[in-house]
């Protein structure tokens, strides 16, 4: 299981409005945070510790599309995290822990870089 914090769950609504994607399933926003983390260089967000997961739980099927044929990105995320973190992931449980970490990192990047009136698309243009 991939767990979130209540902060992340609350941020999903703000992110959905910023991206103009209201009404999409939560995994869309969690995957956005994950992709944001894996797209930006390591920095001060890497040392953020998660004290407790008090949000919701998600299955690999929801986050990576595991078992969904052409929509299964589990191997992609597995490989991307191994390269990004310079590690070898040896189990799905290990993968889930790293996915949690990167979702949390993506949340911290977004929530600390954007103000409520910021344009997320301008932010992405500057970062990429």
Secondary structure per residue as TSV (DSSP state, phi and psi in degrees):
chain	resnum	aa	ss	phi	psi
A	1	X	-	360.0	142.7
A	2	X	E	-105.6	119.1
A	3	X	E	-105.2	151.9
A	4	X	-	-119.5	175.1
A	5	X	-	-103.1	165.1
A	6	X	H	-64.5	-33.0
A	7	X	H	-57.7	-45.9
A	8	X	H	-65.0	-45.2
A	9	X	H	-59.0	-40.9
A	10	X	H	-68.6	-35.3
A	11	X	H	-70.3	-24.2
A	12	X	H	-56.3	-41.0
A	13	X	H	-62.9	-45.2
A	14	X	H	-63.1	-41.3
A	15	X	H	-66.5	-38.3
A	16	X	H	-62.8	-38.4
A	17	X	H	-70.2	-43.0
A	18	X	H	-61.9	-36.3
A	19	X	T	-89.2	-2.6
A	20	X	T	56.2	44.0
A	21	X	-	-126.4	35.6
A	22	X	T	-55.1	141.1
A	23	X	T	92.2	-5.9
A	24	X	-	-75.4	156.4
A	25	X	-	-62.1	152.7
A	26	X	H	-59.5	-30.9
A	27	X	H	-61.4	-26.9
A	28	X	H	-60.9	-44.8
A	29	X	H	-75.0	-35.9
A	30	X	H	-65.7	-39.8
A	31	X	H	-67.3	-35.0
A	32	X	H	-61.7	-45.9
A	33	X	H	-62.3	-42.3
A	34	X	H	-60.7	-47.5
A	35	X	H	-65.1	-36.6
A	36	X	H	-61.6	-44.7
A	37	X	H	-61.2	-44.2
A	38	X	H	-76.5	-9.2
A	39	X	H	-97.3	-17.4
A	40	X	S	-110.7	145.3
A	41	X	-	-56.8	157.1
A	42	X	-	-64.8	143.6
A	43	X	-	-160.4	-153.7
A	44	X	G	-63.0	-19.1
A	45	X	G	-74.3	-13.7
A	46	X	G	-70.8	-23.0
A	47	X	G	-96.2	6.5
A	48	X	-	-69.5	125.3
A	49	X	-	-98.0	140.8
A	50	X	-	-96.5	115.0
A	51	X	-	-75.3	-44.3
A	52	X	-	-158.0	145.9
A	53	X	-	-95.7	105.5
A	54	X	-	-117.5	19.0
A	55	X	S	-97.3	-125.1
A	56	X	-	-117.5	170.2
A	57	X	E	-113.7	140.0
A	58	X	E	-129.0	148.4
A	59	X	-	-91.6	159.5
A	60	X	H	-54.7	-37.3
A	61	X	H	-54.5	-38.0
A	62	X	H	-78.2	-39.0
A	63	X	H	-86.1	-45.8
A	64	X	T	-107.1	-8.3
A	65	X	-	80.2	20.3
A	66	X	T	-50.3	128.7
A	67	X	T	81.9	7.5
A	68	X	S	-104.5	35.8
A	69	X	G	58.6	-122.1
A	70	X	G	-69.1	-11.2
A	71	X	G	-99.9	12.9
A	72	X	-	-89.9	108.4
A	73	X	-	-106.4	17.1
A	74	X	H	-58.1	-48.4
A	75	X	H	-63.2	-39.3
A	76	X	H	-60.0	-49.9
A	77	X	H	-65.9	-38.9
A	78	X	H	-56.6	-52.0
A	79	X	H	-65.3	-42.6
A	80	X	H	-62.6	-41.7
A	81	X	H	-68.3	-39.8
A	82	X	H	-59.7	-43.0
A	83	X	H	-69.8	-48.3
A	84	X	H	-60.0	-45.6
A	85	X	H	-93.2	-2.4
A	86	X	T	53.2	54.5
A	87	X	-	-135.2	173.0
A	88	X	-	-118.2	120.9
A	89	X	-	-89.2	128.6
A	90	X	-	-110.6	-6.0
A	91	X	S	-155.6	163.6
A	92	X	H	-65.4	-34.2
A	93	X	H	-62.0	-43.2
A	94	X	H	-62.4	-43.1
A	95	X	H	-59.4	-45.7
A	96	X	H	-59.8	-40.2
A	97	X	H	-64.3	-39.7
A	98	X	H	-72.5	-35.2
A	99	X	H	-62.1	-44.0
A	100	X	H	-55.2	-48.8
A	101	X	H	-60.1	-43.3
A	102	X	H	-74.6	-32.5
A	103	X	H	-63.7	-44.3
A	104	X	H	-62.9	-41.9
A	105	X	H	-63.6	-44.4
A	106	X	H	-61.4	-40.7
A	107	X	H	-59.9	-46.5
A	108	X	H	-64.6	-39.2
A	109	X	H	-60.4	-49.2
A	110	X	H	-67.9	-48.5
A	111	X	H	-69.0	-28.6
A	112	X	H	-91.3	-16.8
A	113	X	H	-95.4	-22.5
A	114	X	-	-112.0	137.2
A	115	X	-	-94.0	168.0
A	116	X	T	-60.9	-27.3
A	117	X	T	-101.4	9.0
A	118	X	-	-74.0	153.8
A	119	X	-	-96.8	114.0
A	120	X	H	-62.8	-30.0
A	121	X	H	-72.5	-35.6
A	122	X	H	-64.7	-41.9
A	123	X	H	-58.4	-47.6
A	124	X	H	-64.8	-38.0
A	125	X	H	-60.6	-42.1
A	126	X	H	-69.8	-37.9
A	127	X	H	-75.2	-31.0
A	128	X	-	-111.2	360.0
